[in-house]
Amino acid sequence: MRWLIDEMLPPATAAELTEFGHEAVSVAQAGLAGSEDATVYESAVEQRRVIVTENFADFAKITSDRIAAGALCVPVVFVQKLRHPRGSALAPALARHLHRWSVANPNPYHGVHWP
């Protein structure tokens, strides 16, 4: 699966996902650090990447607005850091969680997901 890891999550999550055979980049690696959420979303659409974020409010609205407008969309996976270990254990835990989800959902619909 092709992932785009939003900037509030550890960038190391992308490297951990790569270890599982995914193609993953963080927002910083993609040159999008500090970008507006709509810009991040558009980049994910252009690159056909699944967005992983903790920012439900903004990305859910962008997704629903795009769906309503008939615009191209991508899957957006929402995670909560506080449901995973803290510190350096967070990135590997998120990667395992996302990998398991991707195995169970190899062709996710374009829209919001809560794995």
C-alpha positions as CSV (number, residue, x, y, z in Angstrom):
1,M,0.0,0.0,0.0
2,R,1.2,3.6,-0.6
3,W,1.0,5.7,2.5
4,L,1.4,9.4,3.4
5,I,2.0,9.8,7.1
6,D,0.8,13.2,8.4
7,E,3.2,15.4,10.3
8,M,1.6,14.9,13.8
9,L,2.7,11.3,13.6
10,P,6.3,10.1,13.8
11,P,8.1,10.2,10.4
12,A,9.8,6.9,11.4
13,T,6.4,5.3,10.9
14,A,7.0,5.5,7.1
15,A,10.3,3.7,7.5
16,E,8.7,1.0,9.6
17,L,5.9,0.5,7.0
18,T,8.6,0.2,4.4
19,E,10.0,-2.7,6.4
20,F,6.6,-4.4,5.9
21,G,6.8,-4.0,2.2
22,H,4.7,-0.8,1.8
23,E,5.7,2.3,0.0
24,A,5.4,5.0,2.7
25,V,6.6,8.6,3.1
26,S,6.1,11.2,5.8
27,V,4.7,14.6,5.0
28,A,8.2,16.0,5.7
29,Q,9.9,13.5,3.3
30,A,7.3,14.5,0.6
31,G,8.4,18.2,1.0
32,L,5.0,19.1,2.6
33,A,6.0,20.0,6.2
34,G,3.9,22.9,7.4
35,S,1.6,22.7,4.4
36,E,-2.2,23.3,4.6
37,D,-4.2,20.1,5.0
38,A,-5.9,20.6,1.7
39,T,-2.4,20.7,0.0
40,V,-1.4,17.5,1.8
41,Y,-4.7,15.9,0.6
42,E,-4.2,17.0,-3.0
43,S,-0.7,15.6,-2.9
44,A,-2.0,12.3,-1.7
45,V,-4.6,12.2,-4.5
46,E,-1.9,13.0,-7.1
47,Q,0.4,10.2,-5.7
48,R,-2.5,7.8,-5.0
49,R,-1.5,7.5,-1.3
50,V,-3.6,6.6,1.7
51,I,-3.4,9.4,4.3
52,V,-2.7,8.5,7.9
53,T,-3.5,11.2,10.4
54,E,-4.8,12.0,13.8
55,N,-6.4,15.2,12.6
56,F,-10.0,14.0,12.2
57,A,-11.7,17.3,12.1
58,D,-9.9,18.8,9.1
59,F,-9.3,15.7,7.0
60,A,-12.9,14.4,7.5
61,K,-14.2,17.7,6.3
62,I,-11.9,17.8,3.3
63,T,-12.9,14.3,2.4
64,S,-16.6,14.9,2.7
65,D,-16.4,18.2,0.8
66,R,-14.4,16.5,-2.0
67,I,-16.9,13.6,-2.2
68,A,-19.8,16.0,-2.3
69,A,-18.1,17.9,-5.1
70,G,-17.4,14.8,-7.1
71,A,-13.6,15.4,-6.8
72,L,-11.0,12.6,-6.6
73,C,-10.5,11.3,-3.1
74,V,-8.2,8.8,-1.3
75,P,-8.7,6.7,1.8
76,V,-7.9,8.6,5.0
77,V,-7.0,6.4,8.0
78,F,-7.5,8.0,11.4
79,V,-5.4,6.9,14.3
80,Q,-5.1,8.0,17.9
81,K,-1.6,8.1,19.3
82,L,-2.8,7.6,22.9
83,R,-4.0,4.1,22.0
84,H,-0.4,3.1,21.2
85,P,2.9,3.1,23.2
86,R,4.7,6.4,23.7
87,G,8.1,7.6,22.7
88,S,10.2,5.6,20.3
89,A,7.8,2.6,20.5
90,L,5.1,4.7,18.8
91,A,6.3,4.4,15.2
92,P,6.7,0.6,15.1
93,A,3.4,0.2,16.9
94,L,1.6,2.4,14.4
95,A,3.3,0.6,11.5
96,R,2.2,-2.8,12.8
97,H,-1.3,-1.5,13.3
98,L,-1.5,0.0,9.8
99,H,0.1,-3.1,8.2
100,R,-2.5,-5.4,9.9
101,W,-5.3,-3.0,8.7
102,S,-3.9,-3.0,5.1
103,V,-3.9,-6.8,5.0
104,A,-7.5,-6.9,6.1
105,N,-8.4,-4.1,3.7
106,P,-6.2,-4.4,0.6
107,N,-8.5,-2.2,-1.5
108,P,-9.9,0.4,0.9
109,Y,-12.7,2.7,-0.3
110,H,-12.0,6.3,-0.8
111,G,-13.2,8.0,2.3
112,V,-12.6,7.9,6.1
113,H,-11.5,4.8,8.0
114,W,-11.1,4.1,11.7
115,P,-9.0,0.9,12.0
